């Protein structure tokens, strides 16, 4: 059957026809890949074929080049690179030809496929003529071809990293794109494609933004495009400005006055889609300034690399009134729609960022608006005033806000019980939550919550939890922060007298018929967990009474008849919440004096957790695992009795590559069990180590799980001591190759640096556990051959100068462990290393007392090793 018919059948309404066609396409692909891809490209390029078969041909082709999972993507890239040159050249020619097709959807698909091919080939120095051929005569092309070419250039910039495109090509791409955006370009489709392409290409424009003339030109064209008569072009132009705000913040001073005028006009007069982007520009500027001020702690020396231009501060007198106006443009039912986003919400979010960027200075700009509107008859004005107040609570100092908040508190509690508007109550409860989050707790000198008003606050919140779901959910949130603020209070918490009533009310909320609306049930359990977590010993008997109640709830989630998939999802979420709740209770009651009474529930609890693993839900699995980890910690050596049955679920968790969070949590729980069981874990170690080594050598497992696996080696070695001998030949080479990789993997970007540091930390924790585990054993000499490599690793990460404080502390600890366990065998080696001199001295003079302590211990161990 020819490919056109197959592609059409694969979209048939008839399931059997569709399945047959899909199988045939798979067969064609597996038997003759080159022929398969070539016929897809030919189908896409052929204007005589039906649009539907062409679009699917393009999609199948695109999916043959790229995948979400890293390992699959790698396979597809290798597969494409191994095709013969003739086939690839023909496919490329078909793709470029398709850009001039009269069918818009087909052109767009071809653009995306060309970018995917470029993403594979340009880094390998293949298809070097692509950019040149796309740009060759772009000005003479018919409008629809020009539009497709610009779209292709945009996707190309999204797909490849800037370092694989030469600067002269970058200049040509930007020239073509900016000319396409120009008002002189009569065709709106071309202008839109060009504006969207610029958005993708901004990351390539570093050199061009450093050049004043080029930057002026780009900025002028972008600003002109924000005034286009076509709404989509205006929106795309503002999206460019938002991206420029974060990418080229330090180049903007010269343009800010004009940009303010343009954004203000758009916020006041333009379509919502455009106005939202105009507000987003200021949110982006605030984000940049918040980051700079956090990083530099607000102290700038004359030669600081990244000066803060204080754009937000300078714009305050005009920007704040602009944002306050937007707060009055609420939508009637925005509180009921979880995904809602509109101009009022964007304005409030931006106002909150402004408050964080300028601190106290915002307060006088906002207070008159609040005072004028808060008691107005129109709900919109009352809600806007409340929203404005809630938005500025993070940023300004407690001193600046205290008197205002004290005055507002009684007013807000009244509004919660008496205001007729659901909107106003929703925002009021949210604002109370923000007050408790930022202005209540052990760090605040003058408390806003006193014996005098605590009763009223609790009473009002409990009453509000009976209100509409969206309002009740915010009240649960406020209660969460109210409890959190008393976390470090010591034995007498002001919430103790109300503890029983609060717990009962939260359970009642969780059982409401409408508890699945507005995240209400989740909020109720989150608040319950926080109230329990921050409770004091006085209420431990009440927490004990809660155990059978929550266990029964968890039991009931597994008894249901056949559920629809929607109900099952809610059921799984509930299981996760209940396991989370039990975890908090275990941590609270699992130590003296309640431990003995509490542990009588352990068997039944463990039984329930194991049943949760029988339900297919990653979230619930994760929560049950964490709860078991807490139970192991509480039970100590007694946990051994659960291992025969629990072990198979541990293995399942370690094999769960798909839901890698479950795998990561399982690895962590093995650590908890090692600490609880110590050498009683020995019978299970062969199986666990085999699976951990498999996980490490798999390219299907998400990279974030690898660091905790290494730490887990250390936990196992600490637990079983010299019995770890039989795993040394497997684990040490793994650790060595990972160590070499992580010593020099630094600095591509922040995310990579962070990952490299967590990898180093995992490796070091493994070394530390292994050395401590073998200490005082006759078998320590097994470790001597590995010492030179470990010292070399320590030296090399010290020389890289990019380790964070966590790694620093673990690394200096490993140096000490090495000296402590191997003594005189390594004294000489240690003396020759950089780590034992410069690194040790740096740690000894650290401000962080934990690093300093570890360094002092290491120094003693080294002195002993050398003097022997």
N, C-alpha and C positions, 0 to 999 in steps of 0.2 A: 504494500500500500504506500502511495507517495506521502511525503512528509506533511504536505498541506492538509490532507484528509485526517492524518493522525492528530495534528494539532487542533483541528476543528473538533474531532471526536473527543479529545481530551477535555473539551469544554461543554460536552453534551449534557443535557438535562437527565438523560437516561444513565443511571449509575453503572449498569453493566457495560454499556458502550464506552463510558468514560474510563472505567477500570481497565478494559481491554486495551484502549489506546495508550494509557499510561504505561502499562506493562510493555507494550511494543516499543514505546519511546526508550524505556530503560534498556530493553534488549539491544536496540540499535546502538545506544550509547556504549554498552559494554562490549559489543562485538567490533565496532568500528568507530572509535572516538573521533578521529580526524574527519571522517566522512560525515558523522553526525553533526559536529560543530559547523562544518562547512555548509551543510544543507540548511542549518538554522540561519546562518548569516545570509545565505542566498535567498531564503524565504523572506527575511526581514528587508532585504534590499529590493525585492521584486514588486514594482508598483502594480503589476497585474493581479497579484494575489489578494485574498480577502484580508481586511484590516485585522480581524480577530486572530487569524492564524499568524499574521506577522507580529502582532504584539506579543503573543505567547512565545513565538520563536525567540524574540528578543529577551523575554524574561527568563526562559530556560537557559539561554546563552549566558545571561548575566549570572544566574545561579551556578553555572558550571565554572565560574571564575572566582566566586567569593562565597564565604559562609560566615555565620556568626561565631561558631566555636573556633578558637585559635588553631587547634590541631587539624580540623577539617580544612580550614582556610589554607594552611600550610601545604596540605596534600594537593589541593586544587591548583595552587600556584606552581608547585613542582610539576604537576601533570601538564599544565599549559606550556611551561618552559621546555618540556621534553618533546613537544610536537615538532614535526619537521618544518623547516623554514617556509617551504612552498605553501603549505596549508595556512600557516599564520599570515603570510603576505596576502593570500587570497581573501582571508577573513577580514583583514584590516581594510582591504580595498572595498569589499562589500559594505563595511560599516561606514566608511567615509562617503560612499556613494549615497547611502541612505539619508544622509544629512540634507540632501536636496529633494527628498520626497515631498509631495504636496500634502501628505497626511501628518498633522501635528503630533499625534500620539506616537507614531512610528519614529519620527525624527527624535522625539524626546527619549524614547527607549534606546535608540542608537547612541545618543549622547552619553547615556549612562554606561552602556557597554564599552564604548571607546575609553571612557575614564577608567573603568575596571581593568581593561587591558593595559592602559598606560600605567596604572598603579603597580602592575606586575613587571612591565617591561622597562620603564624608564630607569628604575633603580639598578637594573642589570645592563644599562647602556644599550638597550635594544629599542627599536623604533625611534631613533634620534630625530628623524625628519618630521615626526608628528606635528609638533608645534608650528614648525615652518609651513607645513602644508595646510594646516587649519587657517593660518593667518595670511597665506600667500596673496590672495586678491580680495580680502574681506570687504574692501570698499566698493568693488564693482558687483558684488553678489546681489541677487534678488533678495528682498527683505526676509522672506521665510527661511532662506538658507543662512543669511546673516544671523538671524535669531537662533537657529539651531547651532551654529558655530559658536556663538557666545555662550549658549547654554552648555555646550561641550566643554569650553574653556573653564567655566565655573565648576562643573563636576570634576574636571581634571585637577583643579587646585584643591578641591575637597579631598581627593583620593590620594595625591602624592605629597611627600613632604618637601618643604621649600628647598632643601639642600640638593635635590636631584634635578632641579631646573636651573639652567645657567642664567646669570643676571641679565644677559642681553635678551634671552627669551622672556624673562619676567617683564622687562621693560616693554617688549613688543605686546605681550598679553595685556598689560595695564593700559598701554596706549589704545589698543583696539577697544578694550572694555570702556574706558573713559570716553572715547569718541562716540561709542554706541549709546552712552548715557546722555550725551549732549542734547540740549534743547533743539539744536539744528537737525537732529535725527527725527525725520517726520513720522516714523512708524512706531507706534506705542509698544507693539510686541517686542520690537528690537530693543527699545529703551528699557523695558522691564527685564528682558533676559540679561542685558548689560548690567543693570543695577544689581540684580541677584548674583551675577558672576563676580562683580566687584566685592560683594559681601564675602564670597568664598576666597577671593584672591588677596584679601587684606593681609593675611599672614605672610604673604610673599613680598609685601611692599616695604619691608624694613628700610632698604637703601633709599627707596623713593621718598619715604616720609622723613628721612634725614636730610633730604635736599629741599631747601626752602621753596624754590620755584615749583618743583613737581608737587610738593605737598599742597601749596596754595592752590594749584590747578585742580588737584583731586578734591580738595575740600570745597572749592567753589562749585564744581560740577555736582557733588553730593548735595550741597545746600540748595542748589537750583532744582535738583530733582525732587526735593521735598515740597516744591511748589507746583509740581506737574498737575495738570487737570485730571490725570488718571489716578484713582485712589490706590490701586495696587502698586504703582510706581512710587507714590508718596510713602506708602508703608515700607516698601523695600529700601528706600533711601534712608528712612529713619532707622531701619535695622542696621544699615551700614554705619550710621552715626553711633548707635549703641555699641557696636563692635569696636569702632575707632576709640570710643571713650575708654574701653578697658585695654586695648592693645597699644594705643599711642597716647595715653593720658598725658605724658610729659611734653607732648608737642602741641597741646590744645590752647595754651594761654591766649594766643593771638586771635582765636576764633570765638572765644566763649560768649562775648557780648552778642554777636550775630546768632550763635546757636541758641542762646537764651530766648531771643526774640522769636526765632522760628519755632522752638518747642512750645513756647507759651501760646503762640497763635494756634498751633495744632491742638494743644490740650483744650483750649477754650472753644475752638470752632470746627475742628475737623471730625471726620468719621471716627467711631470708637477704635477701629483697628489701627488707625494712624495715631490717635491720641495716646493709646496704650504704649506704643513704641516711643513716643515723645517723653512720656513719664519715665519709661524704662531707661532712657538716656541719663536722666538725673540719678536714678537708682544705681546705674553703673558707675557714675562719677563718685557717688557716696561710697560704694563698695571699694573702689580704688583707694579713696582717702582713708577709710576705716582701716584697710589693710596696712597702708603706709604708716598710719599713726600707731597701730598696734605693734608693727615690726620695730619702729624706732622709739616706741614709748613716748612719742610726742617731743623728744628732744632732738633738735636738728643742729648739727654743727655746720659751719659755713660751707664745708666741702662735701656735704652729704650727697651720696649717689642719687637717691630718689627723693628729691625735695617734694614736699606736699605743696600744691599751689593754693590750697584752701578755696577752691572754686565754690564749694558749697557754702562756706561761711560768707563769702562775698555776695553770693546770690540770695542769702536769707531774706532780706526785706521784700524781694519780689517773688522768690520761689515759694515761701511758706503760704502767702495768700493764694497763690495759684493752686497749690495742693489742697488747701482747705476748701476752695470752691468745689474741687472734684468730689469731696466727701459727701456733698449734697446730691450727687447724681446716682443714688443707690437704685438697685432694681428691687421690685416688690418681693421676689421670693429667693433672693440670693442666699439666704441663710439655710435654705432647705436643699440647695443643690451643691453636692460636695465638690464638683469640678468648677464651680462658678468662678469667673474672673472678669471683672469689669472695671470701669474707670474709677469708681469710688474705692474699690479694694486696692487697685494699683496705686492710687493717690495715698491711701493710708499706709501701704507698705513702704512707699517712698518716704513718707513723712517719718516713719520709724527709723529708716536708714539715715535720714538727715539728722535726727536726734542723736544717733550713735556717732555721726561724723563731727557734729559741732558741740555736743554736750549741753552745758547750762545755757548757752546762748539762744537755744531754740525756745526756751520757756516763755519769755516775754512776748515772743511773736505769736504764740498759740493761745495763751491764757485769755486775751480779750474775746476771741472767737468762742471759746468754751463758755465763758461767763455769760456772753450774750445769748447763746443758743440753748443752753442746757435745760431751760424750763419753758421753752416755746411750745405752743399748742401743736405745731406740725411735727409729727414723729420724725420726719427727715432731719429737722434741725436738732432735735434732742439726740438722735442716733449719731449724727455727724460730730456733735460736740463730744459725745462719749468716746467715739472712735478716735478722735483727735487726742483726747486725754490718754487713752490706753496706748496710743502709738508712741507717745514721747516718754514713756516710763523707763526705757532702757537707753542709757546714754548720759543724761544729766545726773549730777551727784545726788546722793540721798539728802544732803542738807538743803539743796535747792528745791527738792520736791516735797520734803517732809510736811511743811505747813499746809501746802495745797492738798496733799493726799489726806492728811488728817481731817481737813474740812470736808473733803469730798466723800469720805468713807460712809458717813451716816446717810448722806444724800443718795449714794449708790445702793446701799442696802434697802432704802425705802423704795427706790425705783424698781428694784428687783421684785418687790412684793406688790407694788401698786401700779406701775406703768402699764397702760392698756396695750402697748405695742410689743408684739413678739420681737421685732427687730431691735427695739431699744433694750429689751431684757437680755437678748442674746449678746449684744455688744457690752452691756453693763457687766454681765457675768464674766465675759472674756477679760474685761478691764480689771475686775477684781482679781482674777487669776494672775494678771500681769503685775498688779500691786504686790501680791503675795510672793510672786517669783523674784522680783527685783528689789523689793523694799522691806523684806521680812526675813529674819534669820539671824544666826548668831553673830554675823559681822556688822549688823546695823546697830548703831549705838542707842538711838531712841526708838524703842519699839512702837509700831503703829497698832499692834494688837496687844491689848492689856487685859487683865482679869475683868475689867469693867465691860469691854465690848466683845470679848471672846464668845460669850454666851449668845449674844445677838447675831454675830457672824455665823456661828454654827447653825443656829435655828433657821436663819434666812436661807443658808445654802441647802439645808435638808429640805426645807419647804420648796425651794426652787427645783430640786431634783424631781419633783412631781410635775413640773411644768412640761410644755411641749418638748419633744426629744432634742431639738437643736439647742434649746435654752438649758435643759437638764444636763446635756453633755458638757456645756461650758461650766456649769456649776460643779460637776465632778472634777473638771480640770482645776477649778479654783481650790477645791478641797485638797487636791493632790499637792498643790504648792503650799497650801496652808500647813499640811502635815510635814512637808519637806523642810519647811523653815524651822521646825522644832527638832530636827534630826540630832543636833549635838547639844540638846538642852540639859542633859544630865537626868537625874532620877525623876524630877517633877515636871511633867509636861502639862501645860494648860489644857491640852485636849483630853487628858485622862478621864475627867468626870463625864465626858460625852462619848467616850470610846464605844461603849456598847451600842448607843443610839446611832452613831455614825456607821458602824459596821452593818447594823440591821437595815438602815436606810439604803446603803449601797447595794446590799443583796436584793432588797426590794426593787431597786432600779434595774438591776441586771435581769430580774424576772418580769419586767414590764412586757406587755404584749408587743409594744412598738420599740423594744430595746435594740432591734437591729437597724433602726433608722438613725441617721446622723452619727454613726459610730458610738451610740450611747452605751451599749453593753461593754464594749472595749474600754471606754472611758471610766465606767464604773469599776471594772476590775483593776484597771491601772491605779485608780485612786485607792481602792481597797488595799492593794499591794503596798502602796506608799504609806498608808496609815499604819499597816502592820509593821512595815520595815522600820518606821520611825517611832514605834511605840516603846514604852519603857517596861521594866520588870513588873511594875505594879499591875499591868494589864495582861500578864502572860497567861493567867488562868482563862481569860476571855479568848485569847488567841487559841489556846488549847481546845476550847469548845468549838472553835471554827473548823478544826481539822475534819471531824466526821461530816460536817455539812458540805465542805468543798469536795471531800472524797465521794460523797453520794452524788453530787452534781456530775463529777467526772464519770462515775459509774453509769449514770443515766445517759450520758452522751453516746455510750457504746451499745445501748439497748435498743435504739430506735429501729423501726421497720425499714423497708426500702425507702431511701430518700431520693428526691430529685437532686440533680447536680448542684443546683443553687442552694438547696437546704443543706446538702452535704458540706458545701464550702463553709456555710455559717457554723455548722456543727464542728468542723475541723478548727475553725478559728476559736470557737468556744473551748475546745479541748486544749488548745495552745494556751489560752488565757488561764484556764484552771490549773494546768501544770505549772505555769509561771507563778500562780498564786501559792501553790504548795511549795514551790522552791523557796519563796520568800519566808514561808512559815517554817520550813525545815531549817533555814539559816538562823531564824529567830529562836527556835525552841530546841535546836539540836545540841546545845551545850548546857552545862550545869546552870541552875538547879533543875531545869524542866526536862533535861535529857531523858531521864529514866521513864517518866510517865509518857513522854512523847514517843519514845522508840517502840512502845507497845503497838503503835499504828504502822510500824515500818513494813511488816510483811504484806499487809493489805495494800499499802501505798505502792510498794514495789510491783505487786501483782497488777495494779491498775496501769502503772507506767508501761509495763510490758505489753498490756493489751493495746495501749495507744499505738505501739509500733505496728500492730496489726492493721491499723487504719492507714490508708494511703494519704498522708499529708506531711509535706516537708516541714511546715511551720510547727505542727504538733510534735513531730519527731524531735525537732530541735529543742523545743521547750521541755519535753519529757527527758531527753538526754541531760539537759542542764540540771533538771530536778534530781535525776539519779546521781549526778556528780556531787550535788549538795548532800544527798543522803549518804553517799559513800564517805564523804568528809566527816559527817556526823557519826556514822556507825563505826568508823575505824576498822580494826581487824574483823569485827563481826560481819562486815559486808561480804566476807568470803562465801557465806552460805548462799548468796544470790548469784554467784558467778556461774555455776553450771548452767543455769537457765538464761542468764543475761548475756553470756558470752556470744551466742549466735547473733544477737542484735548488735553487739559491738562490731562483729565482723561485717554485718550488713551495712552498718554506718560507714565503716572504712571503705567499703566497696562502692559507696554512693557517689560516683563522680559527677553525675548529672546535677544533683542538688548539693553543690560543693559546700554550702554552709553547714549542711548536716554532717558531712565528712569532717569539717574543721571542728565542729562542736564535739564530735565523737573523739577526735584526737585529744581534745582538752580534757574530756571526761576520763580517758585512760590515765592522764596525769593525776587526776583526783584519786582514781582507784589505786594507782601506785603508792600515793602518799598514805592512803588508808590501809592497804593490805601489806605493804612492804614485801617481804620475801614470800608471802602467801600467794603472790600473783604469779610465781614462777611457773606453775603448770600451764598457764595460758600464754606465756611469753613467746613460744615458738610461733604460734599462730599469729599473734599480734605483730611480732617483728617481721614475719614473712609478708603480711599485708602492708605494713608501713613501707617496707623496701619496694614492694610492687607499686605502691602509690607514688613513691618518689621517682621511679623510673618511667612512669606513665606520662605521655604528652597530652593525655586527655583531661588531667586533673588541673583545675584552676590554680594558678601559681600561688595565690594567697594561702593555700593550705600547706605549702611546703615548709615555711618557717616553723609553724607549730609542730610539724612531724619531727623535725630535728630536735626541738625542745623535748619532745616526748621520748626520744632516745635517752636523753639525760635523766628524765623521770624514771624510766625503766632501769637504767644502770644504777641509780641511787637506791632503788627499791631492792634489786636483787644482787647488788655488790659484785663480787668476783665471778658469780655465775654468768655475768654478761660476757665472759670470755668467748663463748662460742659465737657471739654476734660481732666480735671485733673485726674479723676479716671482711665482713660484709659492710658494716656501718662506717668504718673509718675511711675506706676509699670514697664512699658516697660523700662523706663530710668534706674530704679533701677536695674533691672536684668542685663541690658547691662553694667551698671557701675560695678557691682560686677564681671562680666566676665572680663572686661577690666582692672580692678585693678590688677589682678594677672595673666594676660595672657602673661606676657612679655617674651622677650628674647629667643624664640626658634631660630630665625635667624633674620637677618636685615629686611627682608621683613615683618615678623610678628611684629617686634618692630614698624616698620613704620605704619603698619595697626592699631596696638593697640593705637598708639598715635593719629591717625586720628579719631579713634572711641572715644577716651577720649575727644578729642577736640569737636567733634559733640555733645556729651552728655553735656559737659560743656556749649557749646553755647546755647543748649536748656534751661538749668537751668537759664542761664544768661538772656535770652529773657523772660522767664516766670516771673522771679523775677522783672525785670524792667517793664514788662507789668502790673503787679499788684500793682506797687508802688503807694502809696497815695490812694489806693482804700479801701473801708471798708471791702473788701473780703480777704485782705491779710492773715487773720488768717487761711484761708484754707490751707496755705502753711506751717504753723508752724509744723505740724506732720512730714513733709519731711526733716526738717532741720537737725536732728541728722544723718540721712543716708547720706545727702550731705556732711556734715563735715567729716564723716567717710571715704567717697570716697576721698575727698581732702587729708585727712591724709594718706590714704593707697597709693595713687599714689605718694605722696611726699616721702613716705618711700621706694617705689620701686626704686627710684633714676634713672629712665630711661626716664623721659619725655623730649621732645624736647622744644625749646624755645617758639614755638607757644602754646603748651599746658600750659607751665608755665604762659604765659601771660593771657590766658583764665581762668586758674584755680585761679590765684590771683584776677582776676576780679570777679569771682563768689563769692569768699570769701567776697569781698566788697559789691556785690549786695545783698548777704544774710543779711549782717549787715545793709545795707542801707534800704532795704525793710521791714525787720522784727524788726529792732531796738532792744528795750530792751527785746523782747520776746526771743531773742537768745543770748543776751550778755553773759550770764553765760556759755552757751554751747560753744560759740566761745572761751572764755577764757581758757576752758579746752583742746582745740584742739592743736595738734602739729602745724597745719597750721598757726594758728594766731601768733605763736612765731617763730619757726625756719624757716618755709617756708617763712613767711612774711619778716623776716630779710634777708634771702638769696635773695629775690626779690628786697628788698630795696637797696642792695649793688650790683645789677646786672650791667654789662657793657651796656646792651641793654636798651636804654633810654625809650623805650615803656613799657618794663617790670617794670622799675623803677617808671615810672609815674603811671601805674596801681596800683602798690604796695603802693605808697604814698596816692592815692585816697582811697584804701582799708583801710589803716591805719586810715585815718580820719573817715571813716564810722564806723570802729570798735570802735574807741575812743568814738564817739557819742553814739553808741549802749550801750557801757558799762557804760557810765556816767549817762544815763537816770535814 
